[in-house]
Amino acid sequence: MVPSRYAVTLLIGAPGAGKGTQARFICEALGIPHVATGDLLREHRRQGTPLGAIVRRYMDRGELVPDDLVVEMVARRLEESDAARGVLLDGFPRTRAQARALDADLAAHGGGVERVFFLDVPTHVLVNRLVGRRVCESCQGTFNVHTDDIGPELEFLECGGQLVRRPDDQRDVVERRVGVYMQETSPVVEHYRAAGVLRRVDGHRPIEEIRAELVEMLEDDMAALLVAS
C-alpha cells in the first residue's frame, strides 16, 4: 500500500472537460489539497525561490519549463504539512515522458500515483463548451451561453459587468488547443491504463451524475485500502 505522503491522485481532462468543478469535490472527499502545476510555477516565481528564479528564465523566454523542474516542484509541495494524505495533481503530466518522470520521482520517495481520473468528453463537445464561455469584465466570473441564464444583453446582473469572450476562446484557437491537448495526452491515458490505476469517467453528463460515479469509485478505493490494511 502506498504511504500517505507522496501519494498522488491525478485529474486528467482537456480544456472544457469540467475539471475545476470535479477537482473541488475530489479534494473535499479525500481531504487533500488541489495542486495545479501552472499555479505552482507562478507561485515559485512570485516568491522568488531558487526554483522560481530558474523557472523565470524559461518563462521570460517563452519556453516550456523542463519536466524535471516541474517534478521537483511537485515533490517539494508534497513535503508540506497539508499534503500528509497526498495531493490532487491537475495539469501535469501532459506527456508520457512527464508521466514517467513523475512516477520515478514518487517511487524514489516510496510513493506513487494511486489513482487517475480521466474526464472523457467528445472533442466537438469540448470545442462548443469553450466557444460558449464568457468572462465578466468586472468580477472575472466565468459563464457559458449554452448552460447559464445570462440573457441577451450578456451582462452579469450581480455586479453589472459585461460578459466578453476571451481571445483564446475563438473557435479556431479552441480547436487547435483541444487538438494539441488530445494528441499529447492520449499516451498519458494509455500509460496509466496499463498501470491499472486509470478510472475513465464519462464527462458528457450532468455534474451530479459525474459526481455520483466519482463517489462510487472513491468508496471502492477506500474499501480496498481497508482490506489491504
Secondary structure, DSSP 4 states (H G I P E B T S, - for coil): ---STTEEEEEE--TTS-HHHHHHHHHHHHT--EEEHHHHHHHHHHHT-HHHHHHHHHHHTTPPPPHHHHHHHHHHHHTSGGGTT-EEEES---SHHHHHHHHHHHHHTT-EEEEEEEEE--HHHHHHHHHTEEEETTT--EEETTTS--TTTTEETTTTEEEE--GGGSHHHHHHHHHHHHHHHHHHHHHHHHTT-EEEEE-SS-HHHHHHHHHHHHHHHHHHHHHH-
